[in-house]
Amino acid sequence: MNDKFHLPLTWACYLMYGDKTGLDTHEIEAIDCWCEEILDKGMTLTNVSEEIIFTKYHDADNYWLADDCAEFTFM
C-alpha cells in the first residue's frame, strides 16, 4: 500500500536517508512529530516527485509553515 503526502521539500533527505545536514533542532522535531502521528510504523519514503509548488496548505501544515512542497510517496 502506498500513501502519498504533499510535504516540504526540505524534509526529503532526512526522511529518505536520515540525513540531518542543514536542519536545525526545531525542524527535526517537527519532522519526527509528523512521522509519529501520521505514518504507520515501518513505512519508508520511496519517492519524491519532481513537481514542486510553494504552498501554505500541505499535509504537514500543523507542523510546518508555508514552503516549497512535493508529493512524497511512502510504502
Buried (B, 14 or more C-beta within 10 A) or exposed (E): EEEEBBBBBBBBBBBBEEEEEEBEEEBEEBBEBBBEEBBEEEBEBEBBBEEEEEEEEBBBBEBBEEBEBBBBEBE
